[in-house]
Amino acid sequence: MSNGQIERIIQGGEDLFLQAGIKSVTMDDIAKHLGMSKKTIYHFFNDKNDLVIALVKKKLEEDECQINDIIQNSANVMEEMINMMKCSEDIFSRINPIVIHDMQKYHPDAWSEFQKFKANVLVKTLEELLIKGIKQGFIRPEIDVKILAKMRVNQVEMGFNASIFPIAQFSTWRVQYQLLEHFNYGICTIKGHKLLDEYKKVHIEQLN
């Protein structure tokens, strides 16, 4: 049962953090939200920071599984890129930029987990994807894979930066989608562009 309770607490924390950010949510709020005693929560987590770290680790594991699924179930690099766009759209539409800001400012250990994931998983996966795309003829052979992989992964963070894209003026997922689409079209050969256009058309038809 304890594993189930841990999952429930992490999920309860996530629900409230996504609504209000991390800083303004207390352990009391999470306990009330779950109809659980605070003592039960403290049995599994030392403090809110501990809970935030556990939540970030869980989300990153899920993201890694999702990325691997996309890679395994896509016919070619262009399909991988389109599926990543769909997957990103789903993730970014749910993330409150305040959560990113609060994590950076008040939970450096959790932020450091995200940074490690970014460097070890995201950049590495993207480098491999770009190399594969060059071999398949969809991605321009003259690009510097290492530079562009780092640039793309750091663009995501920039898209959540409220001083660059104030939440009152910009939809977070729209910012992320535009950055990703711009990147995709920038790295593609003509052959890649054609496939990107085809996949996009199919995706738009599925939405309507």
Accessible surface in RSA format (square Angstrom, percent):
REM  Atomic radii and reference values for relative SASA: ProtOr
REM  Chains: A
REM  Algorithm: Lee & Richards
REM  Probe-radius: 1.40
REM  Slices: 20
REM RES _ NUM      All-atoms   Total-Side   Main-Chain    Non-polar    All polar
REM                ABS   REL    ABS   REL    ABS   REL    ABS   REL    ABS   REL
RES MET A   1   175.75  91.0 120.84  80.0  54.92 130.8 102.88  87.5  72.87  96.5
RES SER A   2    59.15  50.0  54.97  73.4   4.18   9.6  25.65  54.6  33.49  46.9
RES ASN A   3   113.92  78.6 112.20 108.4   1.72   4.2  30.38  73.1  83.54  80.7
RES GLY A   4    37.27  46.0   0.00   N/A  37.27  46.0  30.51  83.7   6.76  15.1
RES GLN A   5    41.50  23.2  41.50  30.3   0.00   0.0   0.23   0.5  41.28  31.3
RES ILE A   6    53.18  30.3  53.18  39.6   0.00   0.0  53.18  38.3   0.00   0.0
RES GLU A   7    91.51  52.5  89.85  68.0   1.66   4.0  36.82  71.2  54.69  44.7
RES ARG A   8   108.33  45.5 105.21  53.6   3.12   7.4  50.63  69.2  57.70  35.0
RES ILE A   9     0.00   0.0   0.00   0.0   0.00   0.0   0.00   0.0   0.00   0.0
RES ILE A  10     9.07   5.2   9.07   6.8   0.00   0.0   9.07   6.5   0.00   0.0
RES GLN A  11    80.97  45.3  80.97  59.2   0.00   0.0  39.55  84.2  41.42  31.4
RES GLY A  12     0.62   0.8   0.00   N/A   0.62   0.8   0.42   1.2   0.20   0.4
RES GLY A  13     0.00   0.0   0.00   N/A   0.00   0.0   0.00   0.0   0.00   0.0
RES GLU A  14    14.22   8.2  14.11  10.7   0.11   0.3   5.22  10.1   9.00   7.3
RES ASP A  15    48.76  34.2  42.75  42.5   6.02  14.2  12.64  29.7  36.13  36.0
RES LEU A  16    25.49  14.2  25.15  18.0   0.34   0.9  25.31  17.8   0.18   0.5
RES PHE A  17     2.49   1.2   2.49   1.5   0.00   0.0   2.49   1.5   0.00   0.0
RES LEU A  18    50.40  28.1  41.34  29.6   9.07  22.8  41.57  29.2   8.83  23.8
RES GLN A  19   132.42  74.1 101.13  73.9  31.29  74.5  46.18  98.3  86.24  65.4
RES ALA A  20    49.82  45.8  33.22  51.3  16.60  37.8  40.03  56.4   9.79  25.9
RES GLY A  21     0.00   0.0   0.00   N/A   0.00   0.0   0.00   0.0   0.00   0.0
RES ILE A  22     2.63   1.5   2.63   2.0   0.00   0.0   2.63   1.9   0.00   0.0
RES LYS A  23   123.16  60.1 107.35  65.9  15.82  37.7  55.67  50.1  67.50  71.9
RES SER A  24    74.39  62.9  47.08  62.8  27.31  62.9  55.38 117.9  19.01  26.6
RES VAL A  25     6.32   4.2   6.18   5.6   0.14   0.3   6.32   5.5   0.00   0.0
RES THR A  26    67.50  48.0  64.09  65.0   3.40   8.1  65.55  88.0   1.95   2.9
RES MET A  27    12.72   6.6   9.42   6.2   3.30   7.9   9.42   8.0   3.30   4.4
RES ASP A  28    65.87  46.1  63.53  63.2   2.35   5.6  11.98  28.2  53.90  53.8
RES ASP A  29    52.29  36.6  48.04  47.8   4.24  10.0  12.96  30.5  39.33  39.2
RES ILE A  30     0.00   0.0   0.00   0.0   0.00   0.0   0.00   0.0   0.00   0.0
RES ALA A  31     7.61   7.0   7.43  11.5   0.18   0.4   7.43  10.5   0.18   0.5
RES LYS A  32   165.51  80.7 139.53  85.6  25.98  61.9 104.21  93.8  61.29  65.3
RES HIS A  33    86.30  47.2  52.22  36.3  34.07  87.2  43.44  44.8  42.86  49.9
RES LEU A  34    23.84  13.3  13.90   9.9   9.93  25.0  17.46  12.3   6.38  17.2
RES GLY A  35    73.64  90.8   0.00   N/A  73.64  90.8  39.13 107.4  34.52  77.3
RES MET A  36    26.30  13.6   8.86   5.9  17.44  41.5  17.02  14.5   9.28  12.3
RES SER A  37    63.60  53.7  47.47  63.4  16.13  37.2  51.37 109.4  12.23  17.1
RES LYS A  38    79.53  38.8  73.98  45.4   5.54  13.2  36.18  32.6  43.35  46.2
RES LYS A  39   173.85  84.8 165.70 101.7   8.15  19.4 112.86 101.6  60.99  65.0
RES THR A  40    36.05  25.6  30.97  31.4   5.08  12.1  15.64  21.0  20.41  30.9
RES ILE A  41     0.00   0.0   0.00   0.0   0.00   0.0   0.00   0.0   0.00   0.0
RES TYR A  42    93.97  43.9  77.96  44.4  16.02  41.7  53.39  40.1  40.58  50.0
RES HIS A  43   142.62  77.9 110.75  77.0  31.88  81.5  70.58  72.7  72.04  83.8
RES PHE A  44    45.50  22.8  16.95  10.5  28.55  74.3  22.08  13.4  23.42  67.0
RES PHE A  45    11.72   5.9  10.94   6.8   0.79   2.0  11.59   7.0   0.13   0.4
RES ASN A  46   122.98  84.8 102.01  98.6  20.97  50.5  25.12  60.5  97.86  94.6
RES ASP A  47    68.12  47.7  68.05  67.7   0.07   0.2  27.10  63.8  41.02  40.9
RES LYS A  48    40.86  19.9  38.69  23.7   2.17   5.2  29.26  26.3  11.60  12.4
RES ASN A  49    45.32  31.3  43.43  42.0   1.89   4.5  17.84  42.9  27.48  26.6
RES ASP A  50    45.27  31.7  42.35  42.2   2.92   6.9   4.87  11.5  40.40  40.3
RES LEU A  51     0.10   0.1   0.10   0.1   0.00   0.0   0.10   0.1   0.00   0.0
RES VAL A  52     1.34   0.9   1.34   1.2   0.00   0.0   1.34   1.2   0.00   0.0
RES ILE A  53    32.56  18.5  32.56  24.3   0.00   0.0  32.56  23.4   0.00   0.0
RES ALA A  54    26.44  24.3  18.42  28.4   8.02  18.3  23.67  33.3   2.77   7.3
RES LEU A  55    15.95   8.9  15.95  11.4   0.00   0.0  15.95  11.2   0.00   0.0
RES VAL A  56    12.28   8.1  11.02  10.0   1.26   3.0  12.28  10.7   0.00   0.0
RES LYS A  57    96.84  47.2  93.59  57.4   3.25   7.7  45.71  41.1  51.13  54.5
RES LYS A  58    40.27  19.6  36.76  22.6   3.50   8.3  30.08  27.1  10.18  10.8
RES LYS A  59    58.87  28.7  58.87  36.1   0.00   0.0  43.25  38.9  15.62  16.6
RES LEU A  60    19.98  11.1  19.69  14.1   0.30   0.7  19.98  14.0   0.00   0.0
RES GLU A  61   116.66  67.0 113.85  86.1   2.81   6.7  43.03  83.2  73.63  60.1
RES GLU A  62    73.28  42.1  66.41  50.2   6.87  16.4  43.21  83.6  30.07  24.6
RES ASP A  63    36.67  25.7  35.92  35.8   0.75   1.8   6.05  14.2  30.62  30.5
RES GLU A  64    65.88  37.8  65.88  49.8   0.00   0.0  10.56  20.4  55.32  45.2
RES CYS A  65    79.77  60.3  76.42  85.2   3.35   7.9  24.53  62.1  55.24  59.6
RES GLN A  66    68.02  38.0  65.31  47.7   2.71   6.4  23.95  51.0  44.06  33.4
RES ILE A  67    20.61  11.7  20.61  15.4   0.00   0.0  20.61  14.8   0.00   0.0
RES ASN A  68    67.32  46.4  66.15  63.9   1.17   2.8  14.05  33.8  53.27  51.5
RES ASP A  69    77.07  54.0  76.98  76.6   0.09   0.2  13.11  30.9  63.96  63.8
RES ILE A  70    20.68  11.8  16.74  12.5   3.94   9.5  20.68  14.9   0.00   0.0
RES ILE A  71    48.83  27.8  41.71  31.1   7.12  17.2  41.71  30.0   7.12  19.3
RES GLN A  72   142.33  79.6 108.50  79.3  33.84  80.6  42.74  91.0  99.59  75.5
RES ASN A  73   115.69  79.8  87.55  84.6  28.14  67.8  34.10  82.1  81.60  78.9
RES SER A  74    17.01  14.4   0.01   0.0  17.00  39.2   1.14   2.4  15.87  22.2
RES ALA A  75    86.44  79.5  43.81  67.6  42.63  97.0  55.95  78.8  30.49  80.8
RES ASN A  76    29.39  20.3  27.03  26.1   2.36   5.7  11.06  26.6  18.34  17.7
RES VAL A  77     0.00   0.0   0.00   0.0   0.00   0.0   0.00   0.0   0.00   0.0
RES MET A  78     0.00   0.0   0.00   0.0   0.00   0.0   0.00   0.0   0.00   0.0
RES GLU A  79    40.72  23.4  40.72  30.8   0.00   0.0   8.47  16.4  32.26  26.3
RES GLU A  80     4.02   2.3   4.02   3.0   0.00   0.0   0.00   0.0   4.02   3.3
RES MET A  81     8.87   4.6   7.36   4.9   1.51   3.6   8.37   7.1   0.50   0.7
RES ILE A  82     6.56   3.7   6.54   4.9   0.02   0.1   6.54   4.7   0.02   0.1
RES ASN A  83    34.62  23.9  32.45  31.4   2.17   5.2   7.69  18.5  26.93  26.0
RES MET A  84    38.23  19.8  37.47  24.8   0.75   1.8  22.07  18.8  16.15  21.4
RES MET A  85     5.16   2.7   5.08   3.4   0.08   0.2   4.61   3.9   0.55   0.7
RES LYS A  86    71.62  34.9  63.69  39.1   7.93  18.9  35.35  31.8  36.27  38.6
RES CYS A  87    19.24  14.6  12.26  13.7   6.98  16.4  11.39  28.9   7.85   8.5
RES SER A  88    21.50  18.2  20.39  27.2   1.12   2.6   3.72   7.9  17.79  24.9
RES GLU A  89    38.11  21.9  35.65  27.0   2.46   5.8  13.25  25.6  24.86  20.3
RES ASP A  90    73.28  51.3  66.62  66.3   6.66  15.8  24.93  58.7  48.35  48.2
RES ILE A  91    36.77  20.9  36.61  27.3   0.16   0.4  36.61  26.4   0.16   0.4
RES PHE A  92    21.40  10.7  20.24  12.5   1.16   3.0  20.24  12.3   1.16   3.3
RES SER A  93    64.33  54.4  31.92  42.6  32.41  74.6  22.77  48.5  41.56  58.2
RES ARG A  94   115.75  48.6 100.48  51.2  15.27  36.3  63.61  86.9  52.14  31.6
RES ILE A  95    43.43  24.7  36.11  26.9   7.32  17.7  36.53  26.3   6.90  18.7
RES ASN A  96    26.82  18.5  21.87  21.1   4.95  11.9  10.60  25.5  16.22  15.7
RES PRO A  97    13.15   9.6  11.64  10.6   1.51   5.5  11.95   9.9   1.20   7.5
RES ILE A  98    72.82  41.4  71.17  53.0   1.65   4.0  72.79  52.4   0.03   0.1
RES VAL A  99    16.93  11.1  16.93  15.3   0.00   0.0  16.93  14.7   0.00   0.0
RES ILE A 100    20.04  11.4  20.04  14.9   0.00   0.0  20.04  14.4   0.00   0.0
RES HIS A 101    95.05  51.9  92.84  64.5   2.21   5.7  68.96  71.1  26.09  30.4
RES ASP A 102     7.16   5.0   7.16   7.1   0.00   0.0   0.19   0.5   6.96   6.9
RES MET A 103    17.63   9.1  17.63  11.7   0.00   0.0  17.63  15.0   0.00   0.0
RES GLN A 104    85.84  48.0  67.60  49.4  18.24  43.4  14.16  30.1  71.68  54.4
RES LYS A 105   131.76  64.3 101.94  62.5  29.82  71.0  63.43  57.1  68.32  72.8
RES TYR A 106    84.32  39.4  62.14  35.4  22.18  57.7  51.78  38.9  32.53  40.1
RES HIS A 107    10.34   5.7  10.34   7.2   0.00   0.0   8.25   8.5   2.10   2.4
RES PRO A 108    85.78  62.5  80.86  73.7   4.92  17.9  82.45  68.1   3.33  20.7
RES ASP A 109    81.46  57.1  76.69  76.3   4.77  11.3  15.29  36.0  66.16  66.0
RES ALA A 110     0.00   0.0   0.00   0.0   0.00   0.0   0.00   0.0   0.00   0.0
RES TRP A 111    31.59  12.7  31.59  15.3   0.00   0.0  19.34  10.3  12.25  19.9
RES SER A 112    52.68  44.5  49.15  65.6   3.54   8.1  28.92  61.6  23.76  33.3
RES GLU A 113    37.53  21.5  35.96  27.2   1.57   3.7   0.99   1.9  36.54  29.8
RES PHE A 114    39.20  19.6  39.20  24.3   0.00   0.0  39.20  23.8   0.00   0.0
RES GLN A 115    52.47  29.3  49.01  35.8   3.45   8.2  33.28  70.8  19.19  14.6
RES LYS A 116   108.49  52.9 104.65  64.2   3.84   9.1  67.12  60.4  41.36  44.1
RES PHE A 117    18.72   9.4  13.35   8.3   5.37  14.0  18.27  11.1   0.45   1.3
RES LYS A 118    17.91   8.7  17.91  11.0   0.00   0.0  12.96  11.7   4.95   5.3
RES ALA A 119    58.85  54.1  44.64  68.9  14.21  32.3  47.12  66.4  11.73  31.1
RES ASN A 120    93.31  64.3  82.66  79.9  10.65  25.6  25.91  62.4  67.40  65.1
RES VAL A 121    27.35  18.0  24.68  22.3   2.66   6.4  27.35  23.8   0.00   0.0
RES LEU A 122    43.78  24.4  40.68  29.1   3.10   7.8  41.58  29.2   2.20   5.9
RES VAL A 123    13.22   8.7  13.22  12.0   0.00   0.0  13.22  11.5   0.00   0.0
RES LYS A 124   121.22  59.1 119.20  73.1   2.02   4.8  78.51  70.7  42.71  45.5
RES THR A 125    24.10  17.1  22.74  23.1   1.36   3.2   9.95  13.4  14.16  21.4
RES LEU A 126    28.32  15.8  26.74  19.1   1.58   4.0  28.12  19.7   0.20   0.5
RES GLU A 127    31.36  18.0  31.36  23.7   0.00   0.0   2.65   5.1  28.71  23.4
RES GLU A 128    96.60  55.5  91.31  69.1   5.28  12.6  45.18  87.4  51.41  42.0
RES LEU A 129     7.07   3.9   5.13   3.7   1.94   4.9   6.80   4.8   0.26   0.7
RES LEU A 130     0.03   0.0   0.03   0.0   0.00   0.0   0.03   0.0   0.00   0.0
RES ILE A 131    79.20  45.1  78.75  58.7   0.45   1.1  78.97  56.9   0.22   0.6
RES LYS A 132    75.75  37.0  73.68  45.2   2.07   4.9  51.78  46.6  23.97  25.5
RES GLY A 133     0.00   0.0   0.00   N/A   0.00   0.0   0.00   0.0   0.00   0.0
RES ILE A 134    46.35  26.4  35.39  26.4  10.96  26.4  35.39  25.5  10.96  29.8
RES LYS A 135   170.06  83.0 132.24  81.1  37.83  90.1  93.81  84.4  76.25  81.2
RES GLN A 136    59.86  33.5  45.78  33.5  14.09  33.5  32.51  69.2  27.35  20.7
RES GLY A 137    28.67  35.4   0.00   N/A  28.67  35.4  24.90  68.3   3.77   8.4
RES PHE A 138    18.87   9.4  18.87  11.7   0.00   0.0  18.87  11.4   0.00   0.0
RES ILE A 139     0.54   0.3   0.00   0.0   0.54   1.3   0.00   0.0   0.54   1.5
RES ARG A 140    80.95  34.0  80.95  41.3   0.00   0.0  27.29  37.3  53.65  32.5
RES PRO A 141    97.27  70.9  77.48  70.6  19.79  71.9  77.60  64.1  19.67 122.3
RES GLU A 142   123.88  71.1  88.35  66.8  35.53  84.6  67.25 130.1  56.62  46.2
RES ILE A 143    18.78  10.7   1.93   1.4  16.86  40.6   8.21   5.9  10.57  28.7
RES ASP A 144    75.38  52.8  63.61  63.3  11.77  27.8  27.81  65.4  47.57  47.4
RES VAL A 145    22.16  14.6  18.94  17.2   3.21   7.7  18.94  16.5   3.21   8.7
RES LYS A 146   136.13  66.4 135.15  82.9   0.98   2.3 101.26  91.1  34.88  37.1
RES ILE A 147   109.49  62.3 104.68  78.0   4.81  11.6 108.31  78.0   1.18   3.2
RES LEU A 148    33.97  18.9  33.97  24.3   0.00   0.0  33.97  23.9   0.00   0.0
RES ALA A 149     0.00   0.0   0.00   0.0   0.00   0.0   0.00   0.0   0.00   0.0
RES LYS A 150   120.82  58.9 120.74  74.1   0.09   0.2  74.30  66.9  46.52  49.6
RES MET A 151    79.21  41.0  68.85  45.6  10.35  24.6  48.56  41.3  30.65  40.6
RES ARG A 152    15.06   6.3  15.06   7.7   0.00   0.0   6.48   8.9   8.58   5.2
RES VAL A 153     9.47   6.2   7.09   6.4   2.38   5.7   8.40   7.3   1.06   2.9
RES ASN A 154    67.95  46.9  63.19  61.1   4.76  11.5  26.33  63.4  41.62  40.2
RES GLN A 155    24.13  13.5  21.46  15.7   2.67   6.4   9.12  19.4  15.00  11.4
RES VAL A 156    30.77  20.2  30.77  27.9   0.00   0.0  30.77  26.7   0.00   0.0
RES GLU A 157    41.38  23.8  36.02  27.3   5.35  12.7  12.11  23.4  29.27  23.9
RES MET A 158    72.21  37.4  66.38  43.9   5.83  13.9  37.74  32.1  34.47  45.7
RES GLY A 159     3.49   4.3   0.00   N/A   3.49   4.3   0.00   0.0   3.49   7.8
RES PHE A 160    14.80   7.4   7.76   4.8   7.05  18.3   9.43   5.7   5.37  15.4
RES ASN A 161    62.44  43.1  53.93  52.1   8.51  20.5  13.79  33.2  48.65  47.0
RES ALA A 162    46.11  42.4  35.14  54.2  10.97  25.0  36.10  50.8  10.01  26.5
RES SER A 163   101.21  85.5  61.90  82.6  39.31  90.5  57.83 123.1  43.38  60.8
RES ILE A 164    86.26  49.1  66.61  49.6  19.64  47.3  71.12  51.2  15.13  41.1
RES PHE A 165    44.84  22.4  38.43  23.8   6.41  16.7  38.43  23.3   6.41  18.3
RES PRO A 166    42.91  31.3  42.23  38.5   0.68   2.5  42.91  35.4   0.00   0.0
RES ILE A 167    83.38  47.4  67.82  50.5  15.56  37.5  68.78  49.5  14.60  39.6
RES ALA A 168   107.34  98.7  60.10  92.7  47.24 107.5  72.57 102.2  34.77  92.1
RES GLN A 169   134.14  75.0  98.39  71.9  35.76  85.1  38.36  81.6  95.78  72.6
RES PHE A 170    83.15  41.6  74.27  46.0   8.89  23.1  79.48  48.2   3.67  10.5
RES SER A 171    56.55  47.8  37.33  49.8  19.22  44.3  44.53  94.8  12.02  16.8
RES THR A 172    19.93  14.2  12.59  12.8   7.34  17.5   8.40  11.3  11.52  17.4
RES TRP A 173    91.38  36.7  89.62  43.4   1.75   4.1  66.02  35.2  25.35  41.1
RES ARG A 174   141.06  59.2 141.06  71.9   0.00   0.0  39.66  54.2 101.40  61.5
RES VAL A 175    11.79   7.8   7.48   6.8   4.31  10.4  11.57  10.0   0.22   0.6
RES GLN A 176     0.30   0.2   0.00   0.0   0.30   0.7   0.13   0.3   0.17   0.1
RES TYR A 177    37.54  17.5  34.51  19.6   3.03   7.9  28.29  21.3   9.25  11.4
RES GLN A 178    87.46  48.9  84.28  61.6   3.18   7.6  28.94  61.6  58.52  44.4
RES LEU A 179    28.42  15.8  27.88  19.9   0.54   1.4  28.42  20.0   0.00   0.0
RES LEU A 180    16.32   9.1  16.32  11.7   0.00   0.0  16.32  11.5   0.00   0.0
RES GLU A 181    31.02  17.8  31.02  23.5   0.00   0.0   4.83   9.3  26.19  21.4
RES HIS A 182   137.30  75.0 126.87  88.2  10.43  26.7  98.73 101.7  38.57  44.9
RES PHE A 183     9.03   4.5   5.03   3.1   4.00  10.4   8.90   5.4   0.14   0.4
RES ASN A 184     1.93   1.3   1.93   1.9   0.00   0.0   0.18   0.4   1.75   1.7
RES TYR A 185    54.57  25.5  48.82  27.8   5.75  15.0  46.90  35.2   7.67   9.5
RES GLY A 186    39.76  49.0   0.00   N/A  39.76  49.0  33.12  90.9   6.64  14.9
RES ILE A 187     3.68   2.1   3.68   2.7   0.00   0.0   3.68   2.6   0.00   0.0
RES CYS A 188     6.72   5.1   0.00   0.0   6.72  15.8   0.00   0.0   6.72   7.2
RES THR A 189    30.90  22.0  25.61  26.0   5.29  12.6  30.90  41.5   0.00   0.0
RES ILE A 190   125.47  71.4 122.77  91.5   2.70   6.5 122.77  88.4   2.70   7.3
RES LYS A 191   111.40  54.3 104.34  64.0   7.06  16.8  73.78  66.4  37.62  40.1
RES GLY A 192     0.00   0.0   0.00   N/A   0.00   0.0   0.00   0.0   0.00   0.0
RES HIS A 193    57.97  31.7  57.97  40.3   0.00   0.0  39.07  40.3  18.90  22.0
RES LYS A 194   132.74  64.8 128.88  79.1   3.86   9.2  81.32  73.2  51.43  54.8
RES LEU A 195    35.53  19.8  35.19  25.2   0.33   0.8  35.19  24.7   0.33   0.9
RES LEU A 196     0.92   0.5   0.92   0.7   0.00   0.0   0.92   0.6   0.00   0.0
RES ASP A 197    77.07  54.0  71.39  71.1   5.68  13.4  27.12  63.8  49.95  49.8
RES GLU A 198   103.38  59.4  99.47  75.3   3.91   9.3  43.21  83.6  60.17  49.1
RES TYR A 199    49.71  23.2  47.47  27.0   2.24   5.8  37.35  28.1  12.36  15.2
RES LYS A 200    47.43  23.1  47.40  29.1   0.02   0.1  14.81  13.3  32.62  34.7
RES LYS A 201   136.54  66.6 133.20  81.7   3.34   8.0  83.24  74.9  53.30  56.8
RES VAL A 202    75.36  49.6  75.30  68.2   0.06   0.1  75.30  65.4   0.06   0.2
RES HIS A 203    21.59  11.8  21.27  14.8   0.32   0.8  20.05  20.7   1.54   1.8
RES ILE A 204    87.81  50.0  87.81  65.4   0.00   0.0  87.81  63.2   0.00   0.0
RES GLU A 205   106.40  61.1  91.57  69.3  14.83  35.3  46.01  89.0  60.39  49.3
RES GLN A 206   121.49  67.9  87.51  64.0  33.98  80.9  45.21  96.2  76.28  57.9
RES LEU A 207   118.13  65.8  84.41  60.4  33.72  84.8  87.66  61.6  30.47  82.0
RES ASN A 208   148.28 102.3  87.58  84.6  60.70 146.2  62.55 150.6  85.73  82.9
END  Absolute sums over single chains surface
CHAIN  1 A    11330.4       9692.7       1637.7       6510.2       4820.2
END  Absolute sums over all chains
TOTAL         11330.4       9692.7       1637.7       6510.2       4820.2
